Amino acid sequence: MQIITTPSGERFVDEADIARANKIKRDIAAGDDEVVPADIVRRLVAGENKVKVWRSHRGLSGRDLAAAAGVSAPFITEIESGKKDGSVSVMKKIADVLKVDLDDLV
């Protein structure tokens, strides 16, 4: 949000910024968006496996994720370690369980 302060001390706020901020707040309250903790962002930016980061953020074990996605726990381990790539359909199932977009995992 841009706040402009004049030399006389008057403050102006960009109304479009306020509208965007209010939409984000509404989306978060409705469950259509979320605030991602800085630690999670740092791990993703550092290149840590995205499935592993989101799984841990959601508080799931590898077995829990595997069961919910309908795949084996060893397969989740192989995906998280980079030994195997999941097919698009498997990654979509994992994304659904983790409540993220498929793009967030690839």
N, C-alpha and C positions, 0 to 999 in steps of 0.2 A: 504494500500500500504506500502510495506516495503522499507525503505530507510536506507542504511547502509553507515555510515561515517567512513572512515579509520582514523587511528591516524594522518595521514598527511593532513586530511581535504577533501580528495576525497569523493564524494558522488556517490553511486550506487543505482539504483532503479531496482526492480524485474520486468522484461519485462512482465511476466505473469500477475502481478498485474495491470500494465498499460493496458494491453489488456482487462482484466475484467472490469476495470473502464471505459474504452472507450465503451465497450458493454453496460454497464449500462446507460451511457450518451445517446447512440443511442436509447436504448429502451425507455428511458424517453422522448426523443425528438419525437419518433414515437408514443407515447401514449400507448406503450405496458407495461410500468411500471410507477410508480410514487414515489415521495418522500413523505413520510408520516410525518407530523409535530410531533415533540416530545410530544406535549400535547396529541395528539390522541394516540400515543403509550403508554404514561403513563396511560391514562384512560383505555385502553384495558388491560394492565398489571395489573392494580389495580382491575380488575374483573368487571368493569362496563359492562352493557349489550352491546354486540357487534353491534346489529342492531341499537340501540340508538346512539352509538358513531359514527358509519359510517353514519347514517342518518344526524346527526347534522354536521358532517364534510362535507357532500355533500350539506348542506344548505337546506335540505328538511324538511318540516313539516311532522308530522305523517299522516295527510290527503293526502299530496302530494305523499308520499311513498305508502300509501294504494291504491290510485287511479292508480298510475303507475303500481303497482304489481297486481292489480285486486282483492284486498281483502278489508275488511272493516277497517275503521280507529280504531274502538274499538278493533279489532283483533290485529292490530299493537301495540296498547297500552298494550294489554295482553301479547304479545310476549316480549315487552320491559320491562315490569314489572316482567317477569318470571312466570306469572300466567298460561300461556299456551306455549306449544311448537308448532311451525309451522311444518307442514308436510314437507317432503323433497321437494315436488313440490312447495309449497308456499315459502319455504326458498330459493329455486333456483330462483324463480321470484324476491324475495326481493334482493338477491345477484346481479342479473342482473341489476336491477334498480340502486343499489348502486355502480355498477361497481367494484365488488370485487368477489373473488372466493367463492364458497359455504363454503369451509373450513375456510374462514375468519369469518364466522358467527356462526360456531358451535364449 
